[in-house]
Amino acid sequence: MTSQEAIGVLMLSPFYFKMSPIDRKKLVQEYCASFNKSAMQQKNSANSKK
């Protein structure tokens, strides 16, 4: 997931706009890392079932 995609998702939350820009940046980075880790785990799980 790209930062732009993450921001698009996170902007749906009213809490996103109450955060400071530094906290927003950290949140976007953490969200991307978590999403990408989850996606890789799902991919690896699907590949191991084949």
Residue pairs with C-beta under 8 A, 6 or more apart in sequence:
1 31
1 32
1 35
1 36
1 39
2 32
3 28
3 29
3 32
6 28
6 31
6 32
6 35
7 28
9 31
10 16
10 24
10 27
10 28
10 31
11 17
16 24
16 27
19 27
